[in-house]
């Protein structure tokens, strides 16, 4: 089964969406970079039609200098759901995409089915701080993304799933600009996000790797406590890239969505 790429003009932003599979729709939102690609979605494609949009300024989507915070991306994605003509798709987000998915469910949860938050960013709880990206050198970053560092190394220069070096570096530079626009308002989160989560009406699965060094698994109970209909899947011996490190995580997500 192959991916296809579809393109939409969303309020003047050329937006690319990778699509694979057949079945109920799943809108899957990537994190603060696209380094890990989309191959993990093959694990859902036998049961779902998975839509993987590139956020403005990421991947094959055009840059959007007008973005000044996460709320601009939320509105963009709601326009995208309408353009895709999706009727209550399930919503899945990883890391920054988990923060994004949570805010979408806060304001428009009735437009979605179930919600999966995979190591979501956004809470910025001082007692459970995430890694300081500014203090992590490029050579150390793979170790923050996966517990088995060989998994993350596949996506970095010299790895089997990494594009040529100039392409890799150009993508990181472009995506750094886009990320800067998103976090310029409040950083990697919102100070009131924890107060908003009680509005989420969706049945929710929180997924976290026990060995996550980027966003600590100790945050999972904070999310579960605040979202009314939530439960947690804690995955041993994997890090931030839980879906890439252990394909059974993707299977478990599919079982939750199908159930």
URURKA-V158872 format. One line per field, one symbol per residue. psi: psi as a letter, one per 30 degrees, with the letter a starting at -180 (. if undefined). burial: + if it has 16 or more other C-alpha atoms within 10 Angstrom, else -. A space follows every 50 residues. Layout:
# URURKA-V158872
psi: ???
burial: ???
This chain:
# URURKA-V158872
psi: klklklkkjjhgjjkkkkkklkakkkjkklbglgefagfffffffffljk kikklkflbgllliffkgleeeeeeeeeeeeeefhkjhllkkkkcefeee eeeeeefhffglclkkjjhklfehkffiklkjefgjleffeeffekejff eeffglkflfgklleeeeeeeeeefeeeeeeegfegaiakfgeefffffj fkkkkkkkkfgkfejkfffefeeeefkeillkjkjlglbeheeeejffee eeeeeeef.
burial: --+------+--+++++++++--+++++++++++++-+--+++++-++++ ++++++++++++++--++++--++-++--++----+-+++++++++++++ ++++++--+-++++++++++++++-----+----------+++++++++- ++++++----+++-------++-+++-++++++---++++--++--+-++ +++++++++++++++++-++--++-+++-++++++--+++++++++--++ -+++--+--
